[in-house]
Amino acid sequence: MFTNSVLILAGQRPDRADPLASALGISHKCMTPVLGRAAIAYVSEIVSRALPTAKIFVAIEREEVLANEPTLNALRASGRLSLLPAQRTLLESVAAAGDVVTFPLLITTADNVLLTEEAVLSIDRSFEKTVDAVVALARREAILAAHPSGKGRYYQFRDGAFSNCNLFWLRDRSALRAAQPFATGGQFLKTRGRILKAFGALNAALFATRLLTLRGMFANVSRRLRVKIDPLVLSDGRLAIDVDDLKSLKMVEEILRRNIA
């Protein structure tokens, strides 16, 4: 095992309520009931099993939100899990955690309910001496195979369409630069301004025209950020489907029921 710490991002944006949480009448999306169990409970249990020696940190701005969650309480009682104050943005939360955690660091989100031990171990084993950061993705074909509704947005490259799996790995604190393109969340490619900020003008043009492969784009972005970032394409398309809205909540529950049956 190479990963020493896990960071689960569970905070809310301070400037607006989360639509899913509002629709369900709860304060935080991380507590979304998925087949009767909080979303964050699935995630914390998976990472605790996959990485039995890693310390787990949950970034959330209000500790009382998690006060009655049994899985988290058990992990806290065992000394394996600690809470950190979430910051204004995802990037700020990751940067703040960098002052506390021990690297290498695995990062995921509290809505990543379909996360598997295999995926965590795959990204952990992808460690190389020349790699500073790893980003997990899945192909559109694999995602549609997991559920016909798939996802609404994909990153298009010359060698196919991909979606991120909300699973990242950082070698050390200097690798925090690799998190910059994801600072605005999973939809950071939604507008031209975000693309320009994340990739730079040349890379944004190459992305728009789909002239580069996925790995080629990561190589270019690595040079721009001065940190080596590798994509890890996972074969399990379920990993790209998180609990983001009522539609995806239904999809995730359907997949979980199918796995139980």
C-alpha positions as CSV (number, residue, x, y, z in Angstrom):
1,M,0.0,0.0,0.0
2,F,1.3,3.4,-0.9
3,T,-1.6,5.7,0.2
4,N,-1.3,7.0,3.7
5,S,-4.4,9.2,3.9
6,V,-7.8,9.5,2.4
7,L,-9.8,12.7,2.1
8,I,-13.6,12.6,1.6
9,L,-15.0,15.9,0.5
10,A,-18.5,16.3,2.1
11,G,-19.0,20.1,2.4
12,Q,-21.6,22.3,0.9
13,R,-21.1,25.4,-1.1
14,P,-21.6,28.4,1.1
15,D,-23.3,30.5,-1.5
16,R,-26.2,28.2,-2.4
17,A,-28.1,25.2,-1.2
18,D,-27.5,21.9,-2.9
19,P,-30.6,21.1,-5.2
20,L,-30.6,17.4,-4.2
21,A,-30.4,18.1,-0.5
22,S,-33.2,20.7,-0.8
23,A,-35.4,18.3,-2.8
24,L,-34.9,15.6,0.0
25,G,-35.3,18.1,2.8
26,I,-31.9,17.5,4.3
27,S,-29.1,19.9,5.0
28,H,-26.2,18.2,3.2
29,K,-26.0,16.0,0.1
30,C,-23.5,13.7,1.8
31,M,-26.4,12.5,4.0
32,T,-28.6,11.6,1.0
33,P,-30.4,8.3,1.9
34,V,-29.4,5.6,-0.6
35,L,-31.4,2.5,0.1
36,G,-31.9,3.8,3.6
37,R,-28.2,4.5,4.3
38,A,-26.3,7.8,4.1
39,A,-24.2,8.3,0.9
40,I,-21.1,9.1,2.9
41,A,-21.4,5.8,4.8
42,Y,-20.9,3.8,1.6
43,V,-17.8,5.8,0.7
44,S,-16.1,5.7,4.1
45,E,-16.7,2.0,4.5
46,I,-15.2,1.2,1.2
47,V,-12.0,3.2,1.7
48,S,-11.6,1.9,5.2
49,R,-11.7,-1.7,3.9
50,A,-9.5,-1.1,0.9
51,L,-6.8,0.8,2.7
52,P,-6.9,-0.6,6.3
53,T,-3.8,1.3,7.4
54,A,-4.7,4.7,5.9
55,K,-6.1,7.6,8.0
56,I,-9.4,8.9,6.8
57,F,-10.3,12.6,6.8
58,V,-13.8,14.1,6.1
59,A,-14.0,17.7,5.1
60,I,-17.3,19.2,6.2
61,E,-18.1,22.7,7.5
62,R,-20.5,21.5,10.2
63,E,-19.5,18.5,12.3
64,E,-23.0,18.0,13.7
65,V,-24.3,17.0,10.3
66,L,-22.5,13.7,10.7
67,A,-23.1,13.3,14.4
68,N,-25.6,10.4,14.1
69,E,-24.0,8.5,11.2
70,P,-23.1,5.0,12.6
71,T,-20.4,4.1,10.2
72,L,-18.5,7.3,10.6
73,N,-19.0,7.2,14.4
74,A,-17.5,3.7,14.5
75,L,-14.5,4.8,12.4
76,R,-14.0,7.9,14.6
77,A,-14.2,5.8,17.8
78,S,-11.5,3.5,16.4
79,G,-9.2,6.5,15.7
80,R,-9.2,6.0,12.0
81,L,-11.4,8.9,11.0
82,S,-11.1,12.6,11.7
83,L,-13.2,15.6,10.6
84,L,-11.7,18.7,9.0
85,P,-13.4,22.0,8.4
86,A,-14.4,22.3,4.7
87,Q,-13.4,25.5,3.0
88,R,-15.2,27.7,0.5
89,T,-14.2,25.6,-2.6
90,L,-13.1,22.1,-3.3
91,L,-9.5,23.2,-4.1
92,E,-9.3,25.2,-0.8
93,S,-10.5,22.2,1.1
94,V,-7.9,20.0,-0.5
95,A,-5.2,22.6,0.1
96,A,-6.2,23.0,3.7
97,A,-6.1,19.2,4.2
98,G,-2.6,19.2,2.8
99,D,-1.4,20.8,6.0
100,V,-2.8,18.0,8.1
101,V,-2.7,14.7,6.1
102,T,0.2,12.4,5.5
103,F,0.9,11.9,1.8
104,P,0.4,10.1,-0.5
105,L,-3.3,11.2,-0.4
106,L,-6.3,9.6,-2.1
107,I,-9.2,12.1,-2.6
108,T,-12.8,11.3,-3.3
109,T,-16.3,12.7,-2.7
110,A,-19.1,11.8,-0.3
111,D,-21.5,11.2,-3.2
112,N,-19.3,8.6,-4.8
113,V,-21.5,5.8,-3.5
114,L,-20.6,3.2,-6.2
115,L,-16.9,3.4,-5.3
116,T,-15.3,-0.1,-5.0
117,E,-12.4,-1.5,-3.2
118,E,-11.0,-2.6,-6.6
119,A,-11.0,0.9,-7.8
120,V,-9.3,2.3,-4.7
121,L,-6.6,-0.4,-5.0
122,S,-6.2,0.2,-8.7
123,I,-5.4,3.8,-8.2
124,D,-3.2,3.0,-5.3
125,R,-1.2,0.5,-7.4
126,S,-0.8,3.0,-10.2
127,F,1.9,4.7,-8.1
128,E,5.1,5.3,-10.1
129,K,8.2,7.2,-9.1
130,T,7.6,9.5,-12.1
131,V,3.9,10.3,-11.4
132,D,2.8,13.1,-9.1
133,A,-0.9,12.7,-9.5
134,V,-3.5,10.2,-10.9
135,V,-7.0,11.0,-12.1
136,A,-9.5,8.1,-12.5
137,L,-11.9,8.1,-15.5
138,A,-14.2,5.7,-17.3
139,R,-15.1,5.4,-20.9
140,R,-18.6,6.3,-22.1
141,E,-19.2,2.8,-23.3
142,A,-18.4,1.3,-19.9
143,I,-20.7,3.9,-18.2
144,L,-23.6,3.1,-20.5
145,A,-23.0,-0.6,-19.9
146,A,-23.4,0.1,-16.2
147,H,-26.6,2.0,-16.7
148,P,-28.3,3.0,-20.0
149,S,-29.0,6.5,-18.8
150,G,-25.3,7.0,-18.4
151,K,-24.1,10.6,-17.7
152,G,-25.0,13.8,-19.3
153,R,-21.5,15.2,-19.9
154,Y,-18.4,13.6,-21.2
155,Y,-14.9,14.8,-22.0
156,Q,-14.3,14.2,-25.7
157,F,-10.9,13.3,-27.0
158,R,-9.5,11.8,-30.2
159,D,-9.6,8.3,-28.7
160,G,-13.0,8.5,-27.1
161,A,-15.4,10.1,-24.6
162,F,-14.6,9.9,-20.9
163,S,-16.1,11.0,-17.5
164,N,-14.2,11.4,-14.3
165,C,-14.8,9.0,-11.4
166,N,-14.3,11.5,-8.5
167,L,-11.2,9.6,-7.5
168,F,-7.8,11.3,-7.4
169,W,-4.3,10.5,-6.0
170,L,-1.6,12.9,-5.0
171,R,2.0,11.9,-4.3
172,D,2.9,14.9,-2.1
173,R,2.0,18.5,-1.3
174,S,3.6,19.9,-4.4
175,A,1.2,17.7,-6.4
176,L,-1.7,19.9,-5.2
177,R,-1.2,21.9,-8.4
178,A,-2.8,19.0,-10.2
179,A,-6.1,19.7,-8.4
180,Q,-6.4,23.2,-10.0
181,P,-8.4,22.2,-13.1
182,F,-11.0,20.5,-10.8
183,A,-11.4,23.5,-8.4
184,T,-14.9,24.3,-9.6
185,G,-16.2,20.7,-9.2
186,G,-17.0,17.9,-11.6
187,Q,-18.5,20.2,-14.2
188,F,-15.3,22.3,-14.7
189,L,-15.5,21.9,-18.5
190,K,-19.0,23.3,-18.6
191,T,-18.0,26.8,-19.9
192,R,-15.3,28.2,-22.2
193,G,-14.0,30.3,-19.3
194,R,-13.4,27.3,-17.1
195,I,-11.7,25.4,-19.9
196,L,-9.3,28.3,-20.6
197,K,-8.5,28.7,-16.9
198,A,-7.9,25.0,-16.5
199,F,-6.0,24.2,-19.7
200,G,-4.7,27.4,-21.1
201,A,-5.7,28.8,-24.5
202,L,-3.7,26.3,-26.6
203,N,-4.8,23.3,-24.7
204,A,-8.4,24.6,-24.7
205,A,-8.3,24.9,-28.5
206,L,-6.8,21.3,-28.9
207,F,-9.6,20.1,-26.5
208,A,-12.3,21.8,-28.5
209,T,-11.1,20.3,-31.8
210,R,-10.4,16.9,-30.3
211,L,-7.0,16.7,-31.8
212,L,-5.4,15.1,-28.7
213,T,-5.9,11.8,-27.1
214,L,-6.8,11.6,-23.4
215,R,-3.2,10.8,-22.5
216,G,-1.9,13.5,-24.8
217,M,-4.1,16.1,-23.2
218,F,-2.9,15.0,-19.7
219,A,0.7,15.3,-20.9
220,N,0.1,18.9,-22.1
221,V,-1.7,19.9,-18.9
222,S,1.1,18.3,-16.9
223,R,3.6,20.6,-18.6
224,R,1.4,23.6,-18.1
225,L,1.0,22.9,-14.3
226,R,4.5,21.6,-13.9
227,V,3.3,18.4,-12.3
228,K,3.0,15.0,-13.9
229,I,-0.6,13.9,-14.0
230,D,-1.6,10.5,-15.4
231,P,-5.1,9.4,-16.3
232,L,-6.2,6.0,-15.1
233,V,-9.0,4.6,-17.2
234,L,-11.1,2.1,-15.1
235,S,-13.1,-0.6,-16.8
236,D,-16.0,-0.4,-14.3
237,G,-18.4,2.3,-15.7
238,R,-20.4,2.4,-12.4
239,L,-17.6,4.4,-10.8
240,A,-18.4,7.5,-12.9
241,I,-22.0,7.6,-11.7
242,D,-22.3,9.5,-8.4
243,V,-25.4,10.7,-6.4
244,D,-25.7,14.2,-7.9
245,D,-29.5,14.7,-8.4
246,L,-32.7,12.8,-8.1
247,K,-32.2,11.1,-11.5
248,S,-28.7,9.8,-10.6
249,L,-29.9,8.8,-7.1
250,K,-32.5,6.5,-8.8
251,M,-29.8,5.1,-11.1
252,V,-27.4,4.4,-8.2
253,E,-30.1,2.6,-6.2
254,E,-31.0,0.5,-9.3
255,I,-27.4,-0.5,-9.7
256,L,-27.0,-1.3,-6.0
257,R,-30.2,-3.5,-6.0
258,R,-28.9,-5.3,-9.0
259,N,-25.7,-6.1,-7.2
260,I,-27.5,-7.3,-4.2
261,A,-29.8,-9.6,-6.1
